[in-house]
Amino acid sequence: MDATRTTRQLEETIDNFEKQKIKDIKNIFSEFITIEMLFHGKALEIYTAAYQNIQNIDENEDLEVFRSSLYPPDYQSRLDIVRANSKSPLQTTGSLKSSLKTVQVRKFKC
């Protein structure tokens, strides 16, 4: 009698263990598949948006922008702007001497 009862308890324990194992595996795979579907769904959204952006590129307009960047409108006008904003060598030397005097005076006052 004792052996039969122990055998039944052992069979119940094994059955319960198998039921729990099946539930756990089912939950693990369900969560894994859900996560993978979310990942691939989001990837599909991103790829769709990228594809639409690529299709919206206007080749002619892009080519015009590229061509205009190759040949700046007027080199002479750019040179005039640089000349107007730069100082002559004499002005630079004078301002350099005055800033050196200021530094020397500050050095001695401290």
C-alpha positions as CSV (number, residue, x, y, z in Angstrom):
1,M,0.0,0.0,0.0
2,D,2.7,2.4,0.9
3,A,4.5,1.8,-2.4
4,T,1.3,2.5,-4.4
5,R,0.6,5.7,-2.6
6,T,4.2,6.9,-3.0
7,T,4.1,6.0,-6.7
8,R,0.9,8.0,-7.1
9,Q,2.4,11.0,-5.3
10,L,5.5,10.8,-7.4
11,E,3.4,10.6,-10.6
12,E,1.4,13.7,-9.5
13,T,4.6,15.5,-8.7
14,I,6.0,14.6,-12.2
15,D,2.7,15.6,-13.8
16,N,2.6,19.0,-12.0
17,F,6.3,19.5,-12.9
18,E,5.5,18.8,-16.6
19,K,2.4,21.1,-16.6
20,Q,4.4,23.9,-15.0
21,K,7.3,23.4,-17.5
22,I,4.9,23.5,-20.4
23,K,3.3,26.7,-19.1
24,D,6.7,28.3,-18.6
25,I,8.0,27.4,-22.0
26,K,4.7,28.6,-23.5
27,N,5.1,32.0,-21.7
28,I,8.7,32.3,-22.6
29,F,8.1,31.7,-26.3
30,S,5.0,33.9,-26.4
31,E,7.0,36.8,-24.9
32,F,9.9,36.2,-27.2
33,I,7.7,36.1,-30.3
34,T,5.8,39.3,-29.1
35,I,9.1,41.1,-28.6
36,E,10.3,40.0,-32.0
37,M,7.1,41.1,-33.7
38,L,7.3,44.5,-32.1
39,F,11.0,44.8,-33.1
40,H,10.3,43.9,-36.7
41,G,7.1,46.0,-36.8
42,K,9.1,49.0,-35.7
43,A,11.9,48.2,-38.2
44,L,9.3,48.0,-40.9
45,E,7.9,51.4,-40.0
46,I,11.4,52.9,-40.1
47,Y,12.2,51.2,-43.4
48,T,8.9,52.4,-44.9
49,A,9.6,56.0,-43.8
50,A,13.2,55.8,-45.2
51,Y,11.8,54.4,-48.5
52,Q,9.3,57.2,-48.8
53,N,12.0,59.8,-48.1
54,I,14.2,58.3,-50.8
55,Q,11.3,58.3,-53.2
56,N,10.6,62.0,-52.4
57,I,14.1,63.1,-53.5
58,D,13.9,65.4,-56.5
59,E,16.9,64.5,-58.6
60,N,16.8,67.6,-60.8
61,E,16.7,69.9,-57.8
62,D,19.5,68.1,-56.1
63,L,21.6,68.3,-59.2
64,E,21.0,72.0,-59.4
65,V,22.1,72.5,-55.8
66,F,25.2,70.4,-56.5
67,R,26.1,72.4,-59.7
68,S,25.6,75.7,-57.9
69,S,28.0,74.6,-55.1
70,L,30.7,73.9,-57.7
71,Y,30.7,77.4,-59.2
72,P,30.3,80.1,-56.6
73,P,28.5,83.1,-58.1
74,D,31.3,85.7,-58.2
75,Y,34.9,85.4,-56.9
76,Q,35.6,89.1,-57.1
77,S,32.7,90.1,-54.8
78,R,33.9,87.6,-52.2
79,L,37.4,89.0,-52.5
80,D,36.1,92.6,-51.9
81,I,34.3,91.4,-48.8
82,V,37.5,89.9,-47.4
83,R,39.5,93.1,-48.2
84,A,36.8,95.3,-46.6
85,N,36.9,93.2,-43.4
86,S,40.7,92.9,-43.1
87,K,43.1,95.5,-41.8
88,S,46.1,96.8,-43.6
89,P,49.6,95.5,-42.4
90,L,50.3,99.0,-40.9
91,Q,47.1,99.0,-38.8
92,T,47.8,95.5,-37.6
93,T,51.4,96.4,-36.5
94,G,50.2,99.5,-34.6
95,S,47.4,97.6,-32.8
96,L,49.9,94.8,-32.0
97,K,52.3,97.3,-30.4
98,S,49.5,99.0,-28.3
99,S,48.3,95.6,-27.1
100,L,51.9,94.6,-26.1
101,K,52.2,97.9,-24.1
102,T,48.9,97.2,-22.4
103,V,50.1,93.7,-21.4
104,Q,53.5,95.1,-20.1
105,V,51.7,97.8,-18.1
106,R,49.4,95.3,-16.5
107,K,52.4,93.0,-15.7
108,F,54.2,95.7,-13.8
109,K,51.1,97.0,-11.9
110,C,50.3,93.5,-10.4
